[in-house]
Amino acid sequence: MRKVKIADGVHMFTLNVDNVLFEGIWELASGVTLNSYVVQGEKTAIIDGVIGWDGVPETLYKSLGEIGVDPKGIDYLIVNHMEPDHSGWISNFMKIKDDFTIVCTDKAAKMVSSFYGEDRIRVVKEGDTLDLGRGKVFSFHLVPNVHWPDTMYTYEKSTKTLFSCDMFGSFGKMGDHVFDDEMTPEEDVFFECEAIRYYSNVMTTFTPMLRKAIQKARELDITTIAPGHGPLYRNNVEKIMDDYSRYSQYAEGAGKNEITILWGSMYGMTGKAIAHAETILEREGIKYNKLEMPLESESEMVATVFKSAGVIIAAPTYEYKLFPPVATALDELGRKKVSNKAAFRFGSFGWSGGAEKELAEIIERNKMKWDFVPSVEFEGSPKEEDLRKIEEGILQLIGKMKGKIVE
């Protein structure tokens, strides 16, 4: 666990984690950080305690001791968000200290009781404050459904630090650099990709509420944004707010100037048409991403489709329905409420069609409102006429994308 001084009396403890499924679902190709913060005045508060993925907080206790903080001297546990990657150490802490206060929202208080059987709770409302002494004063600001209904911001007034928990977070492990103004250009690109993966996998469903949370952050006088996962922002706090605003647009149909080919093929018939599609995209100078299902991870699939202004669904009919791995991927995108994407589908069939009907059912059931170019279906291997229609469809898709590009 690494210790970083943010300001006088304010420290971050960060732990890199990999080889886990985040929330038990999302594969983390580049890991994730768990960030915890300690603020010291006359009294001491810890914000969103890092536990280590195995639930054992001894690494946190050891790190606290190294900056002169006795865990038994902690007065307040600030719980911005009750998800156990931020709160799971409470049950252990209860064993070593019995006179602390948990500070959280009313919705979090119910979960503190049900998760950990704890009732030493101070419920805070919008704008409530907590004075630690020596100039350290917190104010609390509710941001429900980011991405749980209990979430709040904690803002420290003297240092103008926003402890934002999951908001403005990112996947990806951190190396020597933890602040935005320390990052190399390569690290900037890396954390941009990992922030998109984080938003798309974890936050997209709650995009309307995230927009409100972004606005609430803009109303505060912030010098440093300190999230629960990923880098800290102190050089240009507006950038991560602007990035999150852009991601909220990706969730509702905008995207980078690129197309994702979401595809599957049983015996190579649809695959032949994909090869043709690639030559058209290369000729037109359009960047594209190619995701073969089910070989691609769900985490990568969601993130890649999410950030693309256009989507090509290339999948055959299978047992009168859409090729199942592609259908499953589309259903997950629907659950995440990735809506209004410009899209085009082509695929082969054998003795009967049916893929097109199920595609329409998935889009309608999930209220995705994707804007489709007319599909192209072909029997067996694609013929010259089929390839010509696919080219026309791709050119129409590129046209639909033009009003959706947000870089």
N, C-alpha and C positions, 0 to 999 in steps of 0.2 A: 504494500500500500504506500502510495506516494503522498507526501505532505507539501502543500504549496501555500505560501502567504499571499493573501489577496490584498489586505490592508491591515493597519494596526488593529489587532484584536479580532481579525477575521482570517480563518484558515480553511483550505479545502483539503479533504482526504479523498484520493481517487484510486480506484482499483480496476485493473483491466481484467476482463473475463472473456473467455472463448470456449469453444466446444460445448455450447449449450443451445437449447432452443428457447429463444426469448418468448415469454408468456406461454411456454410449452408448445409453440407453433412455429415461430419464425427462425429459420436457419440464419446464422450470423456468419457470413463469409469472412468478415474482418473483425469479429468480436464486438465488444461494447465496453464502455467505462461505466462504473457506478461511482457517482460523486456525492460526498457528504460534506457538510460545512459546520464549523464551530465558530460561534461569536461570543466573545468575552467582554463583559463589562464588570460591574460589581458581582453580577450573577452570570452564569454560563448557560448558553443554549446550544443544542446540536440540532441541525436541520437535516432531515431525511437521512438517517443513519445508514451507512454502508455496512453490510453484513457479511460479505463474502458469499458466493453463490451457494455454498453448502450450509448457510444459515448460522455459521459460527462467527461471532463478532470479536474474537480475541485479537485479530489483527487491528481492528479499530481501537480497542482499549490500549494496545501497545503504542499505537501511533499517537493517541491522545496524551499518553504519558510523556512522549518525546517532546511535546511542546508545553509541558508543565501542567496539563489538565488531568486531574484525578477523575476517572469516570464517576466516582462516588460524589464528586463535587458538581456534577451537572444538575442544574435546577429545572430546565425546561427541555422537553422533546417537542420540537416543532414538526408536525406531520403535515406537510403540504398535500400529501396524496397517500392513500392507504395501501396501494399495491405493495405486496410484500418485499419487492426488491428495494423499497425505500423504508418499510416499517418493520420488516421481519425480525429485527434484533430486539424489539420491545420485550418479548417474553423472556429473553435472556437477561436483559437489563433489570427487569423486575426482581431477579434473584440476588442482585448485588446492591440494590438501593430501593428504599421504600418511601422516600419523601420527595418525589419529583412530580411535575405536572406536564401532562400532554396538552399541547395547544393545537387545535384543529377546528374544522368546520362542524356544524351540527350533523351533517351527513357522514362525515368521517367518524364522529363520536360513536355513532351506532355500530360502525364496523370495528372500532377499537375494542368495544365491549364484546362483540361477537367473535372477533378473531383472537383476542388476547385476554379476555376477561378482566380488563382494566377499567377502573372508574375514576382515576385521578385526572380529570379532564377539565380543561378550560375551553369552552366553545367561544369562538370569535366570529364576529360578523364583519361585513364590509366596512373598512376604515378603522376598525378597532386597533389599539396600540398596546405595546408591551415595552416598558422601560427597563433595560438591564442595568442601568447606571453607567457612569463614565461616558455619557454621550451616546451610548448605543440604544437606539429606539427602533423597534419594529412597528410597521403597520401591515395589516393583512387585507388582501384583496381577493375576493372570490372569483374563480374562473371555472364554473361547473362544466363537467363533461369535456375536460381536457386531461385525460380522456375518460376518467371516471367522474361520477357526479359530485364527489367530495373535494375536488381539487381547489387549491388556493395558491396565490403568490404570497411570499414574505419579502417585504422591502425594508432594508435597513437605511435609515434616513441620513446618518452622518457620513457614511461612505457611498451613499446612493447606489447600493447594490441590490439588484433584484434576484432573489432566489426563486427560480421559475419552475423547478421540478421538471416534469416531462416536457413542458412547453419550451420551445427553442432548442430541444435536444437533438442528438445525432447518434447513430450507431458508429462503430469504428473505435478501435483501441488508440489511445494516445501514447506517443513516445515522449521525448524530452520536452516537447512544446505543448503547452496547455492553453495559452492565450492566443487570440486571433492575430495579434501583432507580432507574434513569434513564428507564425506558420510560414513554411516555404511555399512557393507556388504549387509544388506537387501536393503538399499537405492541404492546401486550399481546395484543390480539385478533389482530393480524396474525401474530405469532409463534406463537400458539396454533394457528392454521390451518396455518402452515407446518411446525410440529413434527408435526402430524397427517399432513400430506402426506409428510414425511420418514420418519416411523415406518412408515406404511402402504406406501410405495413401496420402502423399503430394508430395513426391519427385521422386518416381520410374519412372514416365514417362520421366523424364529429366536426367536419369542416365548418359548418355555420357557427358553431360555438367557438372554434379556434379563431375565427375572424373577430369575434367579440373580445377574445383574450388578447389578440394582437393590439386592438384599439385601446384596451385598458392599459397595456404596457406603454403605449405611446403617450398616455396621459401622465405618466410618472417621469420624474427627473432622474434618469438612469445614467450612471457612469459605467457600471459593470453588470452584465447578465451572467448569472451563474446557474446553469441548468443541472439537472440530475444525471444527464448522460451527455458526454461529448465535451468539446472545447468551451472555454469561457470567452466572452466578448467584452473588450474594454476599449479597443481602438476605434471601432465603428459599430456601436450597438444597433444602429439603424439597419445595417446590412442584414443581420439575421432576421430582423422583423420584416424587412422587404422580401427576403428569401421565403419566409413562411407565408407571406401574402401571395407570392408567386406560386408556391406549392398548392395553396388553396384554389388557385385558378386551374392548376393541372387536374385537381380532383373533379373539376366541373367542365372538362373538355379541352382546355388549352394544353399546350405542351411545347417542348423544344421542336425545332425544325427537323424532325426525324420520324421514321415509321418503324413500328415493331411488327415483325412477322411472327404471329403466334400460330404454330403449326404442329401437325402430326400426320404421319402417313404410314399405312400398314405395309404396303408392298411396292411403294415407290411411284405410284401413278400420280398422286398429288405432288410428290416430290419433284417430278419432272416439270410441273407447272411453276413450282417455287423457283427452280433454277432460272426459268424464263423471267419471272418477276424480278429476280435480282439483277438481271442484265438491264431491265428497264429502269430500275431505281438508280443503278450506277450511271446509266446514260443521262439520266435527268439530274444527276448530282445530288441525290437525296441520301443522307445518312440513314442506314437501317440497322436494326437489331434483329437477330434471328433466334427465336426461342422454341426449341423442340420439346413438346410435352409428350410424355411425362418426365423426360430426362432433366429438365430444368427445375430448380427449386422453386417452391411457391413464393418465397420471399423475393427472389430475383424477378420472377414473372410479374408480380404485382408492381414492384418498383419500376420496371422497364416500361410496361404498358402505361403506367401512371404518368410518366414524364414525356411520353411521345404524343405529338399532335395527331398522328394517324396510326391506324391499326389495320393490318391485313390478317384475316383469319383464314388460314389455309388448312382445311381438314376435310376428310372424306365422310361419306355416310357409313355408319357401322350399325348393323342390325336395326335398320330403319331410323336411326337417330344420328346425331352428330358424334364424331369420334370422341369417345368418353374422356380421355385426358384433356382435350381442348374444351369440352363442355364443362368439366370440373373447374378448369382455370377461369372460364367466363363466369361461372357461378360465384367464384371467390371474388372476382372483380365487382360483381353485383352486390355481394355482401358488404364490400368496402365502399359502395356507392361511388365508384368511378363512373362518371356519367358524361354524356354529350360528346363522346369521342367520334371523330370522323373515321369510318370503317368500310372495309370491303372484304367480302368472303368469296373464295372459290374452293372447289374440291371435286373429287371424283365420286362416282357411285358404280355399283355393279348391277345386280338384278333389280334394284329399286332405289329411289331416293328417300329422303326423310330428314337429312341433316338440316336443311333449310327451315323446316317446320320447328325442329327443336331449338335452333338458334333464335328464332322469333319468340318462342316461349320463354327462353332464358332472359332475353332482353326485356320482354314485357313484364315477366314476373318480378324482376328486380328493379323495374322502373328506371332502367339505365339511359333511355332516350338517346342511344347512339344514332348517329346520322350516317346511314348506309348508302353506298353506291350499289346499284343492282348487282346481285350475286351472279357468278358464273359456275354452273355445274356441268360436268362432262362425264360421259359413260366410258369407263375404262381409262385408257391413256389419252391425254389431251391431244386433239388434232390441231392443225394450223388455224382453223377458224376459232377454236377455243382459246388458243394463245393470243390471237388478235383481240378477242373480247377481253381477255385478262389485261392486255396492254391498255385498252380503252378504259377499263375499270380503274387501273392504277393511276392513269392520267387524271381521271375525274377525282380520285381520292386526293391527289396532290393539290388539285384546285380547291377542294373543300377545306384542306388544311390551312390555306393561306390566311384566313381570318382568325385562326386559332393559335398562331405561333407566339409564344411568350418566352423569351430566352432569359 
